[in-house]
Amino acid sequence: MINVNDYIKTLLKKKKWTLQQFSDEINKVKEESGLLTKTTPQNISNFLNQTDDKHILRPKQLVTWEKALGLPYDTLVNMVELPKSKNGIKELEELKRKVRK
């Protein structure tokens, strides 16, 4: 089974998107959703290449990434481990509502 990092890399190649284009799309989604953080091409690269233990793709991040890629809901989110705590699940659900509206 393909891991989420390789799947995203494959999608980017298929779309012929640079990391800058992907970063721009993610930032549009974040802006439309009222999220204040920005994503850079270098940050995307670090996550896709898992440069260290701080750069592991997590469900909350993948919610914005899958919308930026035009994927159906939970396509990427379901490829990684979901939060186990009640608070983590609640935060993920709130983010999904913001991003998917």
N, C-alpha and C positions, 0 to 999 in steps of 0.2 A: 504494500500500500504506500502511496506517495505521501510524504510529509507536507505540512502546510507551507514550509519555506520553499520547497521545490515546486509546489503547485503554483504559488504566487509568481515565482520566477518564470515558469512556463506561460502563465497568463500574460505577464508583461511582454515576453518575447512575441507571443501571438498577437497582441495588440500593437506591437512595435512601439511601446512606450519607454521613454527614458525614466530614470529614477526621478528626474526633475518633473516630468509630466505627471508621474504618479503622486509625487509629493504635492503638486499643485491641486490635483483632484482630491486628495485626502484633506488638504487645508480648506477647500471649498465646502466639503461635507462638514468639517468641524465648524466653520463659520456659520453655515446655515443652521447648524444644530445648537449654536450658542456656546460652543466649547472654546476655551481661550488658548489652548496650547497650539503650537505650530509644529509641523513635521518637516524635516529637511531630507534631501536626498541621502546625505551621509547617515542619518539616523535609520532610514529605510535599509540602506546597505548593511549597517551593523546588525539589524534585526534579521535580515534575510540570510546573512552569513554567520549568525550567532557568534559574534566576535568575543563575547564573554557571558558570564551567567546573569548579567543585567539586561542582556538583549535577547530575551526569549519571548516569542509572540504569545500574548495572552488574549483571552476572549474579549475583554473590554476594548482592546486596541483593534482587534479584528472586525468588530462591528463597523467601525468607520472605514476600514480597508475594503471590506466586501461591498459596501455601498459605493465607494470610489471606483471600484472595479466593475460595478453594475451586476453583481452576483445576486442570486436569490438569498433571502434571509437565512442566516445560520450556515451557509455553505462553508465558510472558513471557521466560524466559531465552533462548529461541531467536529472540527479536525484536531482540536486541542482539548486539554483537560479543563473542565468547567470548574468554577469556584465551588468550594465545599462548605464554606461558612454561610450562614443565613444573610449576613451583611454583604458578603461578596456577591451572592446571588441577587440580592436586592439592588445593589449598585449596577450589576450587569443589566438587569431588567429596566432600570431607570434610563440607562444609557441607550438601550435599544429603542425605547419610546422616543427619546430626543432625536436620535439619528434617523429613525424610520418614519417620522411624521411627514 
